[in-house]
Amino acid sequence: MPPDIPPAPATPSPCVNVGILWGRDSIASTAAAVVDTLRAMNMLAAMRAGGGLAPLRWHWLPVPGEDGAVPPPAPGAGALQGPLHVIVVPGWLVPTGPQLREVSGRHRQHLGAMLRAHVAGGGAVAALFNGSGLLADCGLLAGRKAALPWAFAPSIVLMSNASGQGASPPAEVVWQRDKPWQRDGPLWTTAALQDTLPAVLDLLAQTPAAELAQAASHVLLFDAPRQLTATSTMETPTGNPLAAGALERARRWLQAHRNEPYSLQATARAAATSPRTLLRWFAQVYGHSPQDYLHSLRIAQAQALLQTTYLTVEDVAQQCGYNDTGSFRKVFARVCGVTPGAYRQRFKLRTTRKQWLGREGAP
């Protein structure tokens, strides 16, 4: 019998329930990455609210018939309470496509009806790495776009075609060969183990925990502008050998002088070219002007400061090179779609000032 799982809710719930399938051959690293993501989001929520009910709950879903399979130890797992919003298929540690077909076919007998009902009821599924083979075997990938691991893709496509469920001809899975991960409706698929984190965060950004997922992604995912501007006292890391072209020299100049008033003439001099030529080539290569690039660096720095410090909006504007707070607010709203104050409230990555100073118990 499949696990006793409540159907996905028709209306949003303040708590997101995540079930992670686990069997003998499940890949521990993808399951652990999902657990760590959920724990990080709960930690962020507790830091903001000073404790209270965790907004994300997760639970191991044992694969029927594999009672001896023990999931990896990780704090935070609990009994399932309420409807299930997300099912995670962490993939299987098998060496060949035929073995993947055997494992998927065996689990389809127990889990196929449950997965189809979960998706039909509005639930989401993250099929990580070759876990998409189970979705293919259940007929859930037919006609959908999917990111597939190249070593198992032929077998997964074959399983999807064979699961046609009466369609004539059966709809084929659309393999997105150039995508590390793919969302198609309620299904998320990945092509490699390292693509677990961005795909899961994107999935959680479609749930009632969307703001937490977006805030956590700013810390957990690589972001080039933030890497360059995270700390105003830290020198921009451009010491590695780079191309010595005019555009790269202009970019380096803007990074190094991002807190100074913008000057097209000074930037062009640093790039050893004319202002007109710099504008033309910068727009052609990067799709925007040098000033827009400077704004993107400054706003990335402002986002980090708003999320992690107690500086006022006026002080943030000053630190990021804006002498006029009104101008800063306009640029920030144009780039981010919200005001600096609203952004801070939505994506702050810090505890309360009292907790920071040790005046109340930290969670």
Stockholm file with secondary structure:
# STOCKHOLM 1.0

chainA/1-363         MPPDIPPAPATPSPCVNVGILWGRDSIASTAAAVVDTLRAMNMLAAMRAGGGLAPLRWHWLPVPGEDGAVPPPAPGAGALQGPLHVIVVPGWLVPTGPQLREVSGRHRQHLGAMLRAHVAGGGAVAALFNGSGLLADCGLLAGRKAALPWAFAPSIVLMSNASGQGASPPAEVVWQRDKPWQRDGPLWTTAALQDTLPAVLDLLAQTPAAELAQAASHVLLFDAPRQLTATSTMETPTGNPLAAGALERARRWLQAHRNEPYSLQATARAAATSPRTLLRWFAQVYGHSPQDYLHSLRIAQAQALLQTTYLTVEDVAQQCGYNDTGSFRKVFARVCGVTPGAYRQRFKLRTTRKQWLGREGAP
#=GR chainA/1-363 SS CCCCCCCCCSSCCSSEEEEEEECTTBCHHHHHHHHHHHHHHHHHHHHHHTSCSCSEEEEEEECTTCTTCCCCCCTTCCCCCSCCCEEEECCBCCSSHHHHHHHHHHHHHHHHHHHHHHHHTTCEEEECGGGHHHHHHTTCSTTCEECCCTTTHHHHHHHHHHTCTTCSSCCCCEECTTCSEEEETTEEEESSGGGHHHHHHHHHTTSTTHHHHHHHHHHHSCCHHHHHHSCTTSCCSCCSCCCCSHHHHHHHHHHHTTTSCCCHHHHHHHTTSCHHHHHHHHHHHHSSCHHHHHHHHHHHHHHHHHHHCCCCHHHHHHHTTCSCHHHHHHHHHHHHSSCHHHHHHHHCCSCCHHHHTTSSCCC
#=GC SS_cons         CCCCCCCCCSSCCSSEEEEEEECTTBCHHHHHHHHHHHHHHHHHHHHHHTSCSCSEEEEEEECTTCTTCCCCCCTTCCCCCSCCCEEEECCBCCSSHHHHHHHHHHHHHHHHHHHHHHHHTTCEEEECGGGHHHHHHTTCSTTCEECCCTTTHHHHHHHHHHTCTTCSSCCCCEECTTCSEEEETTEEEESSGGGHHHHHHHHHTTSTTHHHHHHHHHHHSCCHHHHHHSCTTSCCSCCSCCCCSHHHHHHHHHHHTTTSCCCHHHHHHHTTSCHHHHHHHHHHHHSSCHHHHHHHHHHHHHHHHHHHCCCCHHHHHHHTTCSCHHHHHHHHHHHHSSCHHHHHHHHCCSCCHHHHTTSSCCC
//
